[in-house]
Amino acid sequence: MRTIGQICPQTFYDYKMTFNNIKKQWEVKDKQNFTWGAGKTTKGAIISTCNQGIRLREIDISQGYVPIKEVIEAIKD
C-alpha cells in the first residue's frame, strides 16, 4: 500500500506498540515482529523497551495512552 512519497507512521517508526490478545499484555515489536518489550500496561511495555536501549522517539505509541512524563521519570531513575 505504500507508494513513493507517501507519509505514514510506518515510514518514521522502527517499533510499534500493540496489544496481544492471547497473552493479554502490551508489546513493542520491530518490523521483523521481534518483541523488544512487554508489560501489562502501556507504561510497562514502553519502560521495558527503553531499558533495552531503544529510544522513545523510535516507537509508534498511537495504539494506546502512554503517560510520557511517568515513563521519562522511571527511565531517569
N, C-alpha and C positions, 0 to 999 in steps of 0.2 A: 503494500500500500504506500510505501514511502517513495516519493518522487524527488528528483533533483531540485533542491532549493526549498523543500517543504520543511517547515519548522514544527517539531513535535517534541514532547518530553523525552522520547527515546533517543533523540539526536543529542541531547545535552547530558543526560544522566547515564552513569555506568551501572548503577544499582537501583533496585526498585523494592519498595516495601509492599508486601502482600499479606493477606490473611490466609492461613492454611486451615481449611475447614475440617480436615481429618484430625490434625493434632490440636486444633483449637488454640493456635498461637500466631503471633505476627512474626514474619520472617523478612529478612533483607537478602535479596538474591541478585546475582550478577546476570549478565546477558547469556552466560552459558548454563544458567539455572543452578549454580552452586550457592548454597546458603551460607552467608557470612555471619549472620547474627539472628537470634531468635529470642522471643520473650512473650510472656502472657499479655503484656501491654505494648503499645507502640513505643512508649518511652524506653522500656526494657530492651526492645529489639534494636532501637537506634543506639542506645548506650553500648550494648554488646558489640555492635558493628563498629562503632567508633573506637572501641578498645582494641579492635583488630588492626587499627591504623588507617581505616578508611575515613575520608573527610566527609563531614556532614553535607557540604555543598554538592557532593557527587551522588547523593541519594535522593531519589524521587519519593517524597513523602506525601504525595497527593491523595493516597488511598485512605488515610485516617488522620485524626488530630494528633499532633505531636507537640507537647509543651516544650518549646525550644529553650526557654530560659532554664527550665529544670534540667534538661539534657546537658546544657553547657555547664551548669553548676556541678553536675555529677561527674562530667568528664574532667573538669578542672581539679577536683579533689582527689 
